[in-house]
Amino acid sequence: MKVKISGPQGLNKVLTLGPDDTLEQLVENSGSSLPVIGVRFGYPPQKVECTEETLQASVDSLGVSSGEKITLITEEFPEAKIDDGLDVKLPVTATRIVLPDGQQRVLEVHQVPDDNSCLFHAISYCNYKDISISPQLRSLVSEQVLADPVTYSDAVLDRPNHEYAKWILKKESWGGGIEIAIISKKLGIAIYVLDIDAQQFEKFNEDQFDPFIVIMFNGVHYDAIELDDGKTVFDKRDLFYTELILTGALEIARQMKKTGHSFNTRKDNIICNVCQKTLVGEREVAKHAESTGHVDFGQA
C-alpha cells in the first residue's frame, strides 16, 4: 500500500508499505527529524500513540488503508528561559510567561479524556476542577434547548428541537458552538475557544462576563488551559494579565500546529472509501453519509 506522510518542518513523503510492515517501520522510514510520539489518520481522525505495543503492530491491523494521509505527531522542545540556573525544556503543550510581579509561570494544556464528551470535560475542569460534572452540563444544555424552541429552532439545530434535546444527553454526542454558548450563559463565565488550526480565538459572551476560561480545539478534540498553579479562571479586567494568558495560549497553539496536533474538519479533503468520492469538510461528509448510507471515510 502507498500512504502519504506529513509532519513538522514541511515533511511530505509517500511511503510504500507491505501488509506486515509495522508502525515502527513507518516511523523509521518517515524521515522525521523530531521524535514521533503518535500518528493521526482516517476520518473522523483517530490518533494512535507510539507505545511498545502499537509500534510492533502492523499498520494494517491499526486500520491504515492504501492512499491514507498520515500526520506525524512529534514532540518538540521549544527554547525555555533559565529558571533557578537550570535550562528547563518544556513540552510542546506548554510555554512560559512572566507575570507582572516578575514570577515565571508555566501555561499548559490540561488534557481531558477523548471520549466524545471532551468539550464538557474541558469546561467542567476549568470551572469546577472536576470532570464528573460533565453529564450535568449536558442536561443543562438539553433543558435550555427545550425551554427556548424559538432561539433553538429546528432550522438552527438542523433537526427537530425535541430530538436534539434528547440527542445531546447521549455521551457519544459531540458538543460545539451551541453548547458552549448555552453553558457560558448558565455558568456566568465567558468561554474563549482557541482553534489550533486557525490560530485564533472564538469568544463566547465576552461582552457579558469578566471571568473567562480558555479551552483549546484541535479540530476533533477539546482540552483545558491552566497555569501550573492550577488557575483556570481568569479576569479580563486585568488587561495585562489577560494579554499574557492569551498570548501564551496562542504560542502553545502555534507549537501544537507545527508538530501535527491539529486537523481542519471544515476544509480538509475527505475521501469516501466506499465510492471513492472526494468531499470537503465534515458538512459534505455528513450529507454524503445521509444520502448514500456510506460510513467509511478517510483523509484524502
C-alpha angles and dihedrals in degrees: 000000000000121000132180116232122203128178148140125327093028096302111172120160140153115223129193111217133186121227091255098044111122133228087250090059091049091052093045092050095043094085094225113166091204130062110272113225098174148340134236126207145143131041123307080033112250124199124218116191119216105249132153089264100045094043089061093046120098115252088235092059090050090059100258112148133191113283092025121152108225121193117203116224109210136185113237124184110210120206111279131203121250110269119191089337094306125111098224116191119213129209121251089260094064141055138182125248130184115224123219090260091056097256117143113224135176119235110201148167116260106207119220127195117289096226105122090269095078094118091055091043093052093050092042092051094048095048102033107012084232124097092192086084090068096096089053090055089053089052091049090055093046093051093049093049091052093044094054110039090161096061091035098044126166089258093054094045094042088228137052113301095238092047091053091049089056094041096055090056090065113098091224093058115104120228126219143156096330092053094044093052093049095046091046092057094043094050093042093233134114116240119211112199114199113204106210095201096047092038092221142104129245106202119206117205093344089150093055105045136040098200112076141177129205125223126178127223122199096185097273106028140045127214134177129250120221143160118248089255089062097256111150105156116073135181121233091205087076094072099183094047090047091051090053092052095046094044090048092049090051090052090054090049090051091051093046094049090048090055097048101262097130137073128188106222091178099056110018119107115251124193125211105230090203102055099009093236114154116228132186118228134339095289093062089044091054093049092047092049092049094049098041106025090234113145105168111096138160139182112276 
